[in-house]
């Protein structure tokens, strides 16, 4: 009975993770409680994963990455990249992916993507090319670069911790670097010669003219004595401002902009327009942005406020609720002037539109408020920041300490966990990051997920569920040989990374794959590395946080990632199936 309970929980977890109706950490903790109540695990076994050194190691890396971002070290790398690598798009893409992949080998890929988004978009404006040509390769490079070292991605660290509990020695810092470099290089070549033809060119005509490449949805109010009063909605001065009228709100009633509708005083007009034109609205007589009117009526003076574009991160507490439900202005001290989501036009009243990760907001407010929420990883400002020389100096000292930690841990002079915790402590003690921001930048949901899934893997083994699934898979594929079974687990991992996070998919498949390897007399380590690399090299859909961060700014569609990432994922699978058996023989 126990194996079926565990398998049933696994199916429920996959469904819950894919729908995201319930937070993944809550699902994980609920599963552990069920396993304990059913007597499959003891309470000590269920929560032992949270005491694993892997959890501490990942937390330290999150803090170090955030500190390097806050001191401007990573931002400087992005700025140098944007100014250095010529104007030829293919050459620029190749150098950009190489640099981003190299940085991502030692940093959390989401952090790396977040840092480079702003400089890359600035470079796209300067070269008059659509940001969509560069942002998707940026996200892919950050993911593929993570396959190069043990600390390149949380998936690698999680799998390394899991195999220790299964009786294998942990991965070394650079054990699979050569294979990772081949994966990264292959990914670069694919994007330069094949992917570049598939990546969409959103707003290519606008890019060629050098104008802004993003259209926002905004709400503009018709003021008393405005020249717009009496004009037909479908043929008005809004056209001269290069705005498209989407809908009109009059006395709380939505109206379509038909040929017989004329503007009246107090109308709230939903328009789509470029960011520069939206900012100009504030200076045009007779109309104003609704949010500014509301603020002035409340006695708030926003004349000296900063206006900036930001991207909501997957970890933002604002995601999943509307601006009204979030009490956005009251909580942040920032007002929303406009909103943009990928290549899709929003049709609802802006205050009632539920926010998604990757949404781009045009915000107005004090500069210190922008910085506060960026430090807390709630949002990313798509501009390059100014940092003092002293701050950057501390950042470079921290970078040197981090590189030293990588060296001493790879030579096994100091345990990796201790080395990186020391660097994280230095980041706080040297004021590279505030203590509260250090805690805010740790992805607690991911740590709970990894700790819980380690315990779930133990339940799969002890209950016999792993053996049942392994026997079923090997019974089907073993007639074609050990390699076919190995390939089957790699494909299964890639498929599971679509509804689940990469780390969760790897930890679900890992105990089954290793059980299958043991039963066939094959190498469990080779199977573990194959599963790990397959999880990290899957870029089929935009569900990864790195992809979500570029989804809005690049104005992508879901199908864009399937079209470009599908081919790249297939190529990555071929590389994994070819390289892993060469370095870690299956038998």
C-alpha positions in Angstrom: 0.0 0.0 0.0 2.8 2.4 0.9 4.3 2.5 -2.6 0.9 3.5 -4.1 0.5 6.3 -1.5 3.8 7.7 -2.5 3.1 7.4 -6.2 -0.3 9.1 -5.6 1.4 11.9 -3.8 3.9 12.3 -6.6 1.0 12.6 -9.2 -0.7 15.2 -6.9 2.6 17.1 -6.5 3.2 17.3 -10.3 -0.4 18.6 -10.8 -0.1 21.1 -8.0 3.3 22.3 -9.2 2.1 22.8 -12.7 -1.1 24.7 -11.8 0.6 26.8 -9.2 -2.8 27.3 -7.5 -1.0 26.6 -4.2 2.5 27.7 -3.4 5.1 25.0 -4.1 6.5 25.2 -0.5 3.1 24.6 1.0 2.5 21.6 -1.3 5.9 20.2 -0.3 5.2 20.6 3.5 1.7 19.1 3.1 3.2 16.1 1.4 5.7 15.6 4.2 2.9 15.7 6.8 1.0 13.1 4.9 4.0 10.8 4.7 4.5 11.1 8.4 0.9 10.5 9.3 0.8 7.4 7.0 3.9 6.1 8.8 6.0 6.0 5.7 8.5 8.5 7.2 9.3 9.5 10.8 9.2 13.2 11.6 13.0 13.2 11.9 13.3 11.7 8.4 10.7 14.1 6.9 12.5 17.2 8.0 16.1 16.0 7.9 16.5 17.5 4.5 16.2 21.0 5.9 19.3 20.4 7.9 21.3 19.3 4.9 24.3 21.4 4.2 23.0 21.9 0.7 20.3 24.3 2.1 22.9 26.4 3.8 25.1 26.4 0.7 22.3 27.7 -1.5 21.3 30.3 1.0 24.9 31.6 1.1 25.0 31.8 -2.7 21.8 33.7 -2.8 23.2 36.3 -0.4 26.5 36.6 -2.2 24.8 37.1 -5.6 22.5 39.8 -4.2 25.4 41.6 -2.5 27.4 41.7 -5.8 24.4 43.1 -7.5 23.7 45.7 -4.9 27.4 46.9 -5.0 27.2 47.4 -8.7 29.8 44.7 -9.7 27.5 42.7 -11.8 25.9 45.9 -13.2 29.3 47.1 -14.3 29.8 43.8 -16.2 26.6 44.4 -18.0 27.5 47.9 -18.8 30.9 46.9 -20.2 29.3 44.2 -22.3 26.9 46.7 -23.7 29.7 49.1 -24.8 32.3 46.6 -26.0 31.1 44.0 -28.4 30.4 45.8 -31.6 27.2 46.4 -33.6 27.0 43.1 -35.6 24.0 41.3 -34.1 25.3 37.7 -34.4 28.7 38.6 -33.0 27.1 40.6 -30.2 24.8 37.7 -29.4 27.7 35.2 -29.3 29.9 37.4 -27.0 26.9 38.3 -24.8 25.9 34.6 -24.3 29.5 33.7 -23.6 29.9 36.4 -20.9 26.5 35.7 -19.4 27.1 32.0 -19.4 30.5 32.4 -17.7 29.1 34.6 -15.0 26.1 32.3 -14.5 28.5 29.4 -13.9 29.1 30.9 -10.5 26.0 32.9 -9.8 22.3 32.2 -9.5 20.9 32.4 -13.1 17.9 34.5 -12.2 20.2 37.1 -10.6 22.5 37.2 -13.7 19.5 37.6 -16.0 18.1 40.4 -13.8 21.4 42.3 -13.9 21.9 42.1 -17.7 18.3 42.9 -18.8 18.8 46.7 -18.4 22.1 47.0 -20.2 21.0 44.7 -23.0 17.8 46.7 -23.6 19.9 49.9 -23.5 22.2 48.5 -26.1 19.3 47.4 -28.3 17.9 51.0 -28.3 21.4 52.3 -29.2 21.8 49.8 -32.1 18.2 50.3 -33.1 17.4 46.5 -33.0 14.4 44.9 -31.2 15.3 43.8 -27.7 13.5 40.5 -28.5 16.6 39.6 -30.6 18.8 39.6 -27.6 16.8 39.0 -24.4 15.8 35.4 -25.2 19.5 34.4 -25.9 20.4 36.2 -22.6 18.0 34.0 -20.6 19.1 30.8 -22.3 22.8 31.6 -21.7 22.1 32.1 -18.0 20.5 28.7 -17.8 23.0 26.8 -19.9 26.0 28.5 -18.1 24.7 27.0 -14.8 25.6 23.5 -16.0 29.3 24.3 -15.8 29.9 24.1 -12.1 28.5 22.7 -8.9 27.2 26.1 -7.8 26.0 27.2 -11.2 22.4 26.4 -10.4 20.4 25.2 -7.5 19.5 22.0 -9.4 23.2 20.9 -9.4 23.6 21.6 -5.7 20.3 19.8 -4.8 21.2 16.7 -6.8 24.7 16.6 -5.2 23.1 16.7 -1.8 20.6 14.0 -2.7 23.1 11.5 -4.0 25.0 11.8 -0.7 21.9 10.5 1.1 21.8 7.6 -1.5 25.4 6.5 -0.7 27.4 8.3 -3.4 30.1 10.9 -2.9 29.1 14.5 -3.7 29.9 16.2 -7.0 33.2 18.1 -7.1 33.1 21.8 -8.0 34.3 21.3 -11.6 33.5 17.6 -12.1 31.2 18.3 -15.0 32.6 21.6 -16.2 33.9 20.2 -19.6 30.5 18.8 -20.4 28.9 22.1 -19.2 31.2 24.1 -21.5 30.2 21.9 -24.5 26.5 22.5 -23.6 27.1 26.3 -23.4 29.1 26.4 -26.6 26.6 24.3 -28.5 23.8 26.6 -27.2 25.7 29.7 -28.4 26.3 28.2 -31.9 22.7 27.1 -32.2 21.4 30.5 -31.3 23.8 32.3 -33.6 23.3 30.2 -36.7 19.7 28.8 -36.2 18.0 30.4 -33.3 18.7 33.9 -34.6 16.4 33.1 -37.6 13.6 31.9 -35.2 13.8 34.6 -32.6 10.9 37.0 -33.2 11.6 40.7 -34.1 8.9 42.6 -32.2 8.5 46.2 -33.3 11.2 45.9 -35.9 10.0 49.1 -37.7 10.0 51.1 -34.5 13.5 49.8 -33.6 14.8 51.0 -37.0 13.6 54.5 -36.3 15.3 54.5 -32.9 12.0 55.1 -30.9 10.9 53.2 -27.9 10.2 49.6 -28.6 7.5 49.0 -25.9 3.9 49.9 -26.0 2.2 50.4 -22.6 -1.4 50.4 -21.5 -2.3 53.6 -19.6 -5.3 55.5 -18.4 -5.6 59.1 -19.4 -8.3 61.5 -18.1 -10.0 64.2 -20.2 -9.7 67.4 -18.1 -12.2 70.4 -18.1 -11.9 72.6 -21.2 -9.8 69.9 -23.0 -9.8 70.2 -26.8 -10.6 66.5 -26.9 -14.2 67.2 -25.6 -16.6 66.7 -28.5 -14.1 64.9 -30.7 -15.0 61.4 -32.1 -13.3 58.7 -30.1 -12.1 56.8 -33.2 -10.7 59.9 -34.9 -9.2 62.3 -32.3 -6.1 64.1 -31.3 -5.0 60.9 -29.6 -4.0 59.7 -33.1 -1.5 62.7 -33.4 0.0 61.5 -30.1 0.4 58.0 -31.6 -2.0 56.5 -29.1 -4.5 53.9 -29.9 -7.8 54.3 -28.0 -8.8 50.9 -26.5 -11.7 51.7 -24.3 -13.4 54.6 -22.5 -14.6 54.6 -18.9 -17.5 57.1 -18.3 -19.3 57.3 -14.9 -17.9 53.8 -14.1 -19.4 52.4 -17.3 -17.1 50.9 -19.9 -17.7 52.1 -23.5 -16.3 50.9 -26.8 -14.6 53.6 -28.9 -17.1 53.4 -31.8 -17.8 55.9 -34.6 -20.7 57.6 -32.7 -19.0 58.1 -29.4 -17.5 61.5 -28.5 -15.3 62.4 -25.6 -16.7 64.2 -22.6 -15.2 65.9 -19.6 -14.0 63.4 -17.0 -13.7 60.4 -19.4 -11.0 58.0 -18.5 -9.5 56.7 -21.7 -7.6 53.4 -21.9 -4.8 54.0 -24.5 -1.8 52.0 -25.8 1.3 54.1 -26.5 5.0 54.4 -26.4 6.7 55.2 -23.1 8.0 58.6 -24.2 4.6 59.8 -25.4 3.0 58.7 -22.1 5.5 60.8 -20.2 4.8 63.7 -22.6 1.1 63.5 -21.6 2.0 65.0 -18.3 2.9 68.3 -20.2 0.0 68.4 -22.7 -2.9 70.7 -21.9 -6.3 69.2 -21.5 -5.3 65.6 -20.6 -3.3 63.9 -17.8 -2.5 60.5 -16.6 -5.2 59.3 -14.2 -2.8 58.4 -11.5 -1.3 61.9 -11.4 -4.7 63.5 -11.2 -5.5 61.2 -8.3 -2.3 62.0 -6.5 -2.7 65.8 -6.9 -6.3 65.6 -5.6 -4.8 63.9 -2.5 -2.4 66.8 -2.0 0.7 64.8 -3.1 3.3 66.6 -5.1 5.1 64.3 -7.6 6.8 67.0 -9.7 10.3 65.9 -8.6 9.6 62.2 -8.7 11.6 59.8 -10.8 9.9 57.8 -13.6 11.3 54.4 -14.4 10.4 51.1 -16.0 10.5 48.0 -13.8 10.0 44.3 -14.3 8.1 42.3 -11.6 10.2 39.3 -10.5 8.7 35.7 -10.0 9.4 36.2 -6.3 7.5 39.5 -6.0 4.8 39.6 -3.4 2.7 41.7 -5.8 2.3 38.8 -8.4 -1.1 37.2 -8.5 -3.1 40.1 -7.2 -4.3 43.3 -8.8 -2.9 46.8 -8.1 -6.1 47.5 -6.1 -5.8 44.3 -4.0 -2.1 45.0 -3.4 -2.8 48.6 -2.2 0.2 49.2 -4.5 0.6 52.9 -4.0 0.2 52.7 -0.2 2.6 49.8 0.2 5.3 51.0 -2.2 5.1 54.8 -2.2 5.2 54.4 -6.1 2.4 55.2 -8.5 1.7 53.1 -11.6 1.5 55.2 -14.7 1.2 52.4 -17.2 1.5 48.6 -17.6 2.7 46.3 -20.3 2.7 42.5 -20.6 4.6 40.8 -23.4 2.9 41.1 -26.7 -0.6 40.9 -25.3 -2.8 44.0 -24.9 -4.6 44.3 -21.6 -8.4 45.1 -21.8 -9.3 45.6 -18.2 -9.3 48.6 -15.9 -5.7 48.8 -14.9 -6.3 48.8 -11.2 -8.2 45.5 -11.5 -5.6 43.7 -13.8 -3.9 40.9 -11.9 -0.2 41.3 -12.0 2.0 38.5 -13.5 5.7 37.8 -13.1 7.5 39.5 -16.0 5.0 42.4 -16.3 6.7 45.7 -17.1 5.3 48.7 -15.1 6.0 52.4 -15.7 6.3 53.7 -12.1 6.7 57.2 -10.6 8.0 58.0 -7.2 11.1 58.8 -5.0 14.3 57.1 -6.2 14.9 55.6 -2.8 11.6 53.7 -3.0 12.7 52.1 -6.3 16.0 51.0 -4.7 14.3 49.6 -1.6 12.0 47.3 -3.6 14.8 46.3 -6.0 17.1 45.3 -3.1 14.2 43.1 -1.8 14.0 41.4 -5.2 10.4 42.5 -5.7 11.2 44.3 -9.0 14.0 45.1 -11.4 14.6 48.6 -12.6 15.4 48.5 -16.4 18.1 51.2 -16.2 21.7 51.2 -15.2 22.4 52.5 -11.7 25.0 54.9 -10.3 27.2 53.5 -7.6 29.7 55.3 -5.4 33.4 54.4 -5.8 33.5 53.1 -2.2 30.5 50.8 -2.8 32.1 49.4 -5.9 35.4 48.9 -4.1 33.7 46.9 -1.4 31.9 44.9 -4.2 35.2 44.0 -5.9 36.7 42.9 -2.6 33.7 40.7 -2.1 34.1 39.3 -5.6 37.7 38.5 -4.9 36.6 36.7 -1.7 34.1 34.7 -3.7 36.6 33.7 -6.3 38.9 32.6 -3.4 36.1 30.5 -1.9 35.5 28.8 -5.3 39.3 28.0 -5.4 39.7 26.6 -1.9 36.5 24.6 -2.0 37.3 23.1 -5.4 40.8 22.0 -4.1 38.9 20.6 -1.0 41.0 22.7 1.4 37.8 24.0 3.0 34.3 22.5 2.8 32.3 24.4 0.2 29.5 25.2 2.6 31.9 26.8 5.1 33.8 28.7 2.4 30.6 30.3 1.0 29.0 31.0 4.3 32.2 32.9 5.3 31.8 35.0 2.1 28.1 35.6 2.8 29.0 36.8 6.3 31.7 39.1 4.9 29.1 40.6 2.6 27.0 41.6 5.6 29.9 42.7 7.8 31.4 44.9 5.1 28.0 46.5 4.4 27.8 45.1 0.8 24.3 44.2 1.7 22.0 44.9 4.6 21.0 42.0 6.8 17.3 42.4 6.1 18.0 42.4 2.4 20.2 39.4 2.7 17.3 37.4 4.2 14.9 38.9 1.6 17.1 37.7 -1.3 17.1 34.1 -0.1 14.5 32.1 -2.1 12.9 30.4 0.9 10.3 28.7 -1.2 13.1 27.0 -3.3 14.9 25.9 -0.1 11.8 24.4 1.3 11.1 22.7 -2.0 14.6 21.1 -2.2 14.7 20.1 1.5 11.2 18.5 1.2 11.8 16.8 -2.1 15.0 15.2 -0.6 12.8 13.6 2.1 10.3 12.6 -0.6 13.1 10.9 -2.5 13.9 8.9 0.6 10.2 7.9 0.9 10.2 6.7 -2.6 13.1 4.4 -1.9 12.1 3.1 1.5 8.4 2.5 0.4 9.5 0.7 -2.7 7.8 3.2 -5.0 11.1 4.0 -6.7 11.7 0.3 -7.4 8.1 -0.1 -8.8 8.5 2.8 -11.2 12.1 1.9 -12.1 11.1 -1.7 -12.9 8.2 -0.5 -15.1 10.5 1.9 -17.1 13.4 -0.6 -17.4 11.0 -3.4 -18.4 9.8 -1.3 -21.2 13.2 0.1 -22.4 15.8 -2.5 -21.3 15.3 -4.7 -24.4 17.0 -1.8 -26.3 19.9 -1.7 -23.9 21.1 0.4 -20.9 21.6 3.5 -23.1 17.9 3.4 -24.0 17.0 3.4 -20.3 19.4 6.2 -19.6 17.9 8.3 -22.5 14.4 7.5 -21.3 15.2 9.1 -17.9 16.8 12.1 -19.5 13.7 12.7 -21.7 11.4 12.1 -18.7 13.3 14.8 -16.7 13.0 17.3 -19.6 9.3 16.7 -19.8 8.8 17.1 -16.0 10.7 20.4 -16.0 7.8 22.0 -18.0 5.2 21.8 -15.2 7.7 21.7 -12.3 10.8 23.6 -11.4 14.1 22.2 -12.7 15.3 21.2 -9.2 11.9 19.5 -8.3 11.9 17.6 -11.6 15.5 16.3 -11.0 14.8 15.3 -7.4 11.6 13.4 -8.4 13.3 11.4 -11.2 16.7 10.9 -9.4 15.7 8.1 -7.0 13.9 6.2 -9.7 16.8 6.6 -12.2 19.4 5.5 -9.6 17.3 2.5 -8.6 17.0 1.5 -12.3 20.8 1.9 -12.7 21.5 -0.3 -9.7 19.0 -3.0 -10.8 20.7 -3.2 -14.2 24.3 -3.1 -12.8 24.8 0.3 -14.5 26.5 3.4 -13.0 24.1 5.3 -10.7 26.5 8.4 -10.9 26.2 8.5 -14.7 22.4 8.4 -14.4 22.4 11.1 -11.7 24.5 13.4 -13.8 22.3 12.7 -16.9 19.2 13.6 -15.0 20.8 16.7 -13.5 22.1 18.1 -16.8 18.8 17.3 -18.6 16.9 19.4 -16.0 19.2 22.3 -16.3 19.4 22.3 -20.1 15.6 22.3 -20.7 14.4 25.7 -22.2 11.3 24.5 -23.9 8.8 26.9 -22.2 9.1 30.3 -20.4 8.4 29.0 -16.9 11.9 29.4 -15.6 12.4 32.6 -13.6 15.1 33.7 -16.0 12.8 33.4 -19.0 9.9 35.1 -17.1 12.2 38.1 -16.5 12.6 38.7 -20.3 9.1 37.7 -21.3 7.6 41.1 -20.8 10.5 43.4 -21.9 10.9 41.2 -25.0 7.2 41.2 -25.8 7.4 37.5 -26.4 4.6 35.0 -26.9 4.5 31.6 -25.3 4.8 30.0 -28.7 8.1 31.9 -29.3 9.8 29.9 -26.5 8.4 26.6 -27.9 9.6 27.5 -31.4 13.1 28.6 -30.4 13.6 26.7 -27.1 12.2 23.5 -28.5 14.9 23.1 -31.0 17.6 24.1 -28.5 16.3 21.7 -25.9 16.5 18.8 -28.5 20.0 19.8 -29.3 20.9 19.9 -25.6 19.4 16.5 -25.1 21.6 15.1 -27.9 24.7 16.7 -26.2 23.9 15.2 -22.8 23.2 11.7 -24.3 26.5 11.9 -26.2 28.8 13.4 -23.6 27.7 11.9 -20.3 28.4 8.2 -21.3 31.9 9.3 -22.6 33.0 10.8 -19.2 30.9 8.5 -16.9 30.5 5.1 -18.6 27.1 3.7 -18.1 28.5 0.2 -17.3 
